Every structure is written in structure tokens, then in C-alpha cells.
Amino acid sequence: MRINWRVLAGAALSIGAIALVLWRMDWGALRNTVAAANYWWLLPFLALEVLVIWTRALRWRIMLEDQLSTARLFWITNIGYLLNNVLPLRLGEVGRVYLVTRRSTVGAMQGLSSVVVERLIDVLCLIVLVFLLLPLVPGSVAFVATGMTLSGVAMAGIALIFVAAHLHTIVEASFAKLVSKMRPQLAQALQQHLHDFLASVRVIQGRRLWLCLLWSVITWTVSVASMYVLMLAFDPHPKWFIGMLANCGIALGVALPSAPSGLGLWEAATVAALTMAAVPAEMALAFAILSHLASFISLAVLGIAGLVVEGQSFGELARSVRAFMQSSKQ
């Protein structure tokens, strides 16, 4: 039996994160915090989370040249989150690419390029939040180090992709020489994939790129607001930047390999982030568990509804995604 070391490493990190966050936790204080929470704040939190997904669908539609409706991309995005929450290795991203190519004129490389650029833009937005937090959060050395690392990677990645798209003739000719010693059929397929990918990236420039950046700012602003609203369930007067801090913690935590849905790392990263703003560890953990559980359940419901809209069963989609991955490698 073949061992998937990435899955194993992710599970180990999740278990370690859970152990770390529960170590020295005051269980009595945690129970009191959970019991005293005002759970009515879940309603506006969930409404804002749905709005976040809708704005992501609007941004994605711009990247895909309006070839699919915002409503369909909304349901496909939810299906992607569902797959990420229950399957390892973030297969939801592959599932999204597969679904946008069904019953549409979107090609596989256009779908893939839009997902890649989308993620890089999200990293840039995260970096902006991190640097806005630096003067607000004492002892944020870890945030500085992480922010600097992520900023370098994201900016280099975006620059490389767009420069390659602009110089596509030179890049494609150099790539053709590089793969020329491979089997002709494989070399031709790789060259076609690169051509399609760079052609798709060239679409996301000028006005479309600025619109994507605008919707990214809106998306992250709504997401920050949703986390602030949920903190009101535990603290009637939270610090105004608490939503920014929670978003940064969660995003940085789930970026690491983990069990599906970021189990353990979501909680540990949220607690680490919020305690830097003097939020009691028990309150931070209660907030982390509630935000994770509410997000998981709501995305599961929306993801299942999306499967119905797309006319797919979960098992059928999982098999189709695996077959799509195999065909894309050829």
C-alpha cells in the first residue's frame, strides 16, 4: 500500500496543533465562556460569510471573461469549499477547475490560471492586512516574519506569471527547446498547456485586473467584518481590528498542510493571533471553534446545494475530478 506522506504530514500537524492549543487550557473558564456567549450573532456572521462567497464569484466571473454567470460560479465555489473540507490535498481547487469547464466554453488552462491568479491576489490582500496590524499588535514578530516571507513569494509569483504572459513568445520558444527531448506527443501536450495558460493570464490584465483587485478588497473587507461580528458573541466591545487579526491568523494557519478543513491549525492559529491582542485564551479558543464549526456546516450545506444545482453526486464528482487530473497530465 502506497503511503501519501503529504496526507500523513498534514494529519500530524493537525494533531500537534490540537495538542498545543489544549495544553494548559482552563477548562472551567472555557465552559463559562461558551455558556455565556450570545449565539444570535451567528446569524449576521453567516449572512456576511455568504456575501463573501458571492463577491468571490463576481471576481471569478471577471477573470473568466463573463463566460459563466455569477450564480453558477457561486455554487461551484461552494462545492470547492466542500471538497476542501472533507478531502485531503485541497482537491476542491481541482474540482472548481473541472466544474467550470463543464457545460461552458472555459478551457482547463483558463480555469487553472484563474484559480492560480485568484490565490496570489488573496495572498497579497493578506499581506496588506498583516502590515496594517503591525503597529496595532504588540509582540507581532511572528506576523512580521510571516508577512515578509509571504509578500516575497506572492509578489515574485505574480510578477513571474504576468511577465511570462507578456513575453509569451520567448517563454514558449524556450520551453519548447527545454521539452524537445521528451516524447513528441508529451512535448506537444506540455507546450499546448503552457500556451493556453499564458493566453488565459493575458486576459486578466488592464481593466479586468483592476476590477479583480477592487472585488478582492471588497471580499476581504466583508470577511473582516464577519469575524468582528462573530467576536461580539463573546465580547460586547472587541478591539476594532479584531476581525483583521482573526482573518490573518486563520489564513496563515490553514495555509499549512493539515487534515481536511484545516482542523487543529485553524484553532491554534486563531488562538495565537487573538491572544496577541490580549484576548483570553479560553475566549479565543471558543471563538475559533465556533467560527470553524459554523463555517464548516454552512459550507457543507451550500456545497451540497451546489452539487444539486450542478447535477452531481459527491462520489461522481470525486471520480470525475480524479479522471480530470489524469487527463490534464497527458
N, C-alpha and C positions, 0 to 999 in steps of 0.2 A: 504494500500500500504506500503510495507516494505522500510524503508529508509536505504540506504547504507551510513553509516557515514564516511567511508573512502573516498568515492567519494565526499561527501559534504565537508569534511575537506580539501581535495585537491583543490577543487574549491575555497574555502575560502582563502586558502594560495595563490593561483594564483591571485585572485582579490586583496588581500592585497599587494602582491609583485608589481603588476602593479601600484597600487596607490602610493606605496612608491617610485618607480623609476620615476614616472611622477611628483612627488611633487617637487616644486621649479625648475623644468627644464626650461632652457632658450629656448623657442620655436623658437625664431629668429635665435639663434646660431645653433639649431638643423637643421632648414631648410637650412641654409647656408652650414652646414657640409654635408648634404645629397646631395645638389645640386653640391657641388664641388668634390664629390667622383669620382674616376676613376674605373668604374664598369667593365673594361676589366679584372681586377684582379679576377673577379668571375670565369673565365674560368680555370686558373690553380688551383684555390681553389676547384672547383668541380671535376677536374681530380684527385687531391690528395685525396679528400673525397671518391671517388670510389675506389682508391687504398687502402685506409684504410679498406674498407669493404672486399676487396679481400684478404688482409692479415689476416683479422679475419676469413674468410672462410678457409684459409690454416691452421690456428691454430686449428680451429674446426675439420677439417678433421683428423688431428693428434690425437686429443682426441677421435675421433670415430673410430680409428684403420683403417683409409682409406676405410671405408665401403661405403662412398659416395664420389662423385667427388667434387673437389673444385668449379667447375662451379655451380653444383646444390646447394651446401651449400651457395654460394654467393647469389643466388636468394632467398633461404629460409631466409637468414639473412635479406635481404631487405624487405621481406614480414613481418618479425618480427618487423622491424622498422616501417613499415606502420601501423601495428596493434597498436603498442605503441603510434603512433602519433594521432590516431583517436579514440581509445578506452581507457577507464579508467583502472586502476589497473594493468598496464603493462601486458596485456594479450598477447602481442607479444611474450613473453618468452615461454608461454604455447603453443602458435601457432607454434613456432620453434620446440619445442619438438614433437608436434603432426606430423609436416610435415616430420621430419627426420625419423619417424617410418613408414611412408607410402612408399610402394614400395621399402623397404630395409630390411636388417636383424637387424637393430638397434632396441633395445628394449626401452620401455618407460623409465625405470630407467637409462639406459645408456645415453639416450638423456638428461634426467633431471640432472644426475650427471655431464655431460659435461658442461651444462649451468651454474650450480652452481659453479664449479671449475673455469670456464671462468670468471665469475663475480668476484670471490675472487681474481684472478690473476690481473684483471683490477684494483681492489681497491689497491692492493699492488703497481702497477705501478703509480697510482695516488698519493699514499703516497710518493713515491720516488720523484715525481715532486714537491710536496708540500715542502719537506725538502730541495730540491735543491734551491727553491725560497726563503727560509727563510733569507739567508744573502743578497739577492738581492732586497727584497721589504721592505722598512721601514714601521714600524707600522703594521706588519703582525701577530698580536697577535691572531686574529681570525683563521688565517691559522694554527698557531701552535696548538691551542686547537683542531681544527677540525682534523688536521693531526694526533695528538696523539690519539684521540678517534678512528678514522678510522683504524689506524695502530693496535691498540689493538684488535679491533673487527675482522679485516681481518686475522691477524696472528693467533689469537685464533681459528677462524673458519677453516682456512686451516689446522692448526695443529690437531684440533679435528677430522676433516674428514679423514686425512691421517693416524692418529694413529688408529682411529676406523677401517679403511680398513685393516691396518696391523694386528690388533688384532681382526679380524672379527669373529673368532670362539668364543672368550669370549664375545664380544659385542652381537653377535646373540643369544648366550645362555642366557645372562642376559635379553635381550629384550624379548625372548620367555617367561621367567618367569614373566616379567612385564605385558605382554598382555594375560597371560594364563587364567585370569578370564573373559576375553571377550568371545563373541560367538565364537565357534571353527572356523567357516568359516571366520569371520573377523580377528581373531588372525592369522590364517594361511596366509591370504592375506597380512597382515601387515608384517609378518615375511619374506614372499617371496619378498615383495617390498624392505625391508632393505637388504636382501641378494643380490638382483640384483643391488641395488645402490652401496653397498660396493664393489661388484665384478667389477663394472664399474670403480670405483675410482682406484682400484688396477691396472687397465690398464694404467692410466695416471701417471706412475712412471718411474724412470730411464731416459733412453734416450728420451722417449716421453715427460716427464715433462720438461726436459731441452730444447727440441725443442719448446714446448709451451711457455716457458719463453722467448726464443730468438725471436719468432714471436710476442710476446707481446711487447717487446722492439721496434721492427721494427714498429709495428702498432702505438704505441704511438708517436714514433719519426715522422712518416709521419703525424699524426694528429696535432702535434705541428707545423710542417712546414706548413700545410694547413691554420692554424689560423694566422700564421705570414704573409703568402702571402695575406690573405684577409685584414689584417690591412694595407697593402700597398695601398689599395684603398683609405684610409683616411689620412695616414701619410707616406710620402716617406722615412722617416728614423725612423721607430719604434725601441724601445729598443729590443735587440736581444732575450730577454727572454719573449717577449710579448705573443708569442704563447703558452708557458708553462703556463703563468698566465691565459690566456683565457680558456685553456683546464681545468685547475683546477677549475676555477670559474664555468664554465658550468657543469662540472661533479658533483661538490658539490651541485650546485643548483638543478639540475634535480633529484638528489638522494632523495630529499624530496617529500612527497605526493603533487600532483598538478593536475591541469587539464591535459587532454591528451597533449602530446608533450612537457610537462614542461612549458606551456605558463605562462609567467609572471616571474616564477622563473629563467628561462634561462636568461631573460633580466636583472632582478635585480641582480643576482649573477655575471653576466658578468660585469655590471657597477661597482659593489662593488669591484670586483677584479682589473679591469683595472685602476680605479681611485687611487688605492694604488700605482700605478706606474706613477702617475701624468698625466694620460691620461684625458683630459677634459671630464666631464660627458656627454656632448652632443655627442662627438665623440664616447665615449664608448657605449652609447645607440644606435647610428646609426650603429655601428659595430655589436652590439648584435642583433638588428632587422634584419640586412642583413644576418648575419650568420645563424640565426634561420630560416628565410624565405627561404633562398637558400637551407638549409639542408632539410627543410620540403618538398619543391617542388621536389627536386631531389630524395629524398627517396620515395615520393609518386609515381613518375614516375617509378623508379626502382622496387618498391613494386608491382605496377600494372603489370609491365612486368613480374615479378616473378610469379604472380598469373596465368598469361597466360601460362608461361613455365610449371608450376605445374598442369595446367588444372583445376584450382579452381576459383570460383567466390568469391567475398568478403563475400556475405551473406552465401554461402555454407560453407566457411571456418570458419566463426564465429560460425555457428551451430555445425560444426564438433569439434571445439575447446571446446565448452561447453559440448558436449557429451563425449569428450575425458577426460575432467576434472572429470565428473561424474563417468566414468568407472574406472579412476585411483584411486578414493576414495574407491572403492569397494574391 
